[in-house]
Amino acid sequence: MSGKTSEDYAKDYTDPDLRERLKEEIKRGDKGGKPGEWSARKSQLLRHEYEARGGGYKHEGERTDAQKSLEHWTDEDWQTSDGKVAIRDGKTTRYLPKKVWDELTPTEKAKTDRLKVEGSKGDHQFVGNPEKVREILREVREDDKD
């Protein structure tokens, strides 16, 4: 678990056991990231699967900070530079909001993808972005607040 106990989940979810089973199943899979790793994409899959199997929330209409963050992340339309799956041939390519990709030059896209691929070879799930990408991401998020 992510530092939360079963009791913590019981405060927020109507069926915390279902949620925990689904989380472990999704975490073991390779959809949305490497098996055994957790990601925002896997969180999306968990939310969808939990709700599809009848799971609910005890505080309907009230979202935790993590739930709000996931909802915002989903709205940002995250994708790879070419729109294909992120994991190919055992390497992970960069995943960014579409609006960020739209602002990057071909050279900047290649640089951030290259950094991610090189980092994923070293078995690093999280690989930082170049400063230019971080700058554009901040700008896009500021624009989205307006």
C-alpha positions in Angstrom: 0.0 0.0 0.0 1.0 3.6 -0.3 1.5 4.3 3.4 -2.3 4.1 4.0 -3.8 1.4 6.1 -7.0 -0.6 5.4 -8.7 1.6 8.0 -7.7 4.7 6.0 -9.3 3.3 2.9 -12.4 2.3 4.9 -12.9 6.0 5.7 -13.2 6.9 2.0 -14.4 3.9 0.0 -17.6 1.8 0.3 -15.7 -1.4 -0.6 -12.1 -0.9 0.5 -11.3 -4.6 0.1 -12.4 -4.5 -3.6 -10.3 -1.4 -4.1 -7.2 -3.0 -2.6 -7.6 -6.2 -4.6 -8.0 -4.2 -7.8 -5.0 -2.0 -7.0 -2.7 -5.0 -6.5 -4.0 -6.6 -9.7 -3.5 -3.4 -11.7 -0.1 -2.8 -10.1 1.1 -6.3 -11.2 0.0 -5.6 -14.8 1.9 -3.7 -17.5 -0.9 -1.5 -18.6 0.0 2.1 -17.7 3.5 1.3 -16.6 5.9 -1.5 -15.8 4.6 -4.4 -13.7 5.1 -3.7 -10.0 5.3 0.1 -10.5 2.5 2.5 -9.7 1.6 5.5 -11.9 -1.0 8.1 -12.4 -2.3 6.1 -15.4 -2.7 3.0 -13.2 -4.6 5.3 -10.7 -6.9 6.2 -13.5 -7.4 2.5 -14.4 -8.1 1.7 -10.7 -10.7 4.4 -10.4 -12.5 3.3 -13.5 -12.4 -0.4 -12.6 -13.4 0.2 -9.0 -16.5 2.2 -10.1 -17.3 -0.3 -12.9 -17.4 -3.1 -10.3 -19.8 -1.2 -8.1 -17.4 0.5 -5.7 -18.4 3.9 -4.4 -17.2 6.7 -2.1 -18.3 7.5 1.4 -18.0 11.3 0.8 -19.7 11.6 -2.6 -19.0 15.0 -4.1 -16.1 15.7 -1.8 -12.7 14.7 -3.3 -9.5 14.2 -1.4 -6.4 16.1 -2.7 -5.2 12.9 -4.4 -8.5 12.4 -6.1 -8.6 16.1 -7.3 -5.0 15.7 -8.6 -6.0 12.6 -10.5 -9.0 14.3 -12.0 -6.9 17.3 -13.1 -4.2 14.9 -14.5 -7.0 13.2 -16.6 -8.2 16.5 -17.9 -4.7 17.4 -19.1 -4.8 14.7 -21.8 -1.4 13.1 -21.1 0.2 11.3 -24.0 3.5 10.4 -25.7 5.0 12.7 -28.4 3.6 10.4 -31.1 0.4 9.4 -29.4 1.5 5.7 -29.2 1.9 3.5 -26.1 4.5 4.8 -23.6 6.3 1.4 -23.1 8.0 0.0 -26.2 10.7 -2.6 -26.4 11.2 -2.5 -22.6 11.8 1.3 -22.7 9.5 4.0 -21.5 9.1 7.1 -23.5 8.0 10.5 -22.1 4.4 11.1 -21.1 3.3 14.8 -21.1 0.0 16.8 -21.5 -0.9 17.3 -25.2 -0.7 21.1 -24.7 2.9 20.8 -23.7 3.9 18.6 -26.7 2.1 21.2 -28.9 4.5 23.9 -27.6 7.7 22.0 -27.9 10.0 22.1 -31.0 11.0 18.8 -32.6 14.4 19.2 -31.0 12.9 19.7 -27.5 10.6 16.7 -28.0 13.5 14.5 -29.0 15.6 15.7 -26.0 13.0 15.0 -23.4 12.1 11.6 -25.0 15.8 10.7 -25.1 16.2 11.5 -21.4 13.2 9.4 -20.4 14.4 6.4 -22.5 17.9 6.6 -21.1 16.6 6.9 -17.6 14.2 4.0 -18.0 17.1 1.8 -19.1 18.6 2.4 -15.7 15.3 1.2 -14.2 14.2 4.7 -13.1 10.5 5.1 -13.1 10.6 8.9 -12.6 13.0 10.8 -14.8 13.0 14.6 -14.7 12.3 16.9 -17.6 14.6 19.5 -19.2 14.1 23.0 -17.8 12.3 24.1 -21.0 9.7 21.4 -20.6 9.2 22.2 -17.0 8.7 25.9 -17.9 6.1 25.1 -20.6 4.3 22.7 -18.2 4.1 25.5 -15.6 2.7 27.9 -18.2 0.1 25.5 -19.4 -1.1 24.7 -15.9 -1.3 28.5 -15.1 -3.3 29.1 -18.3 -5.6 26.2 -17.3 -6.3 27.9 -13.9 -7.8 30.9 -15.7 
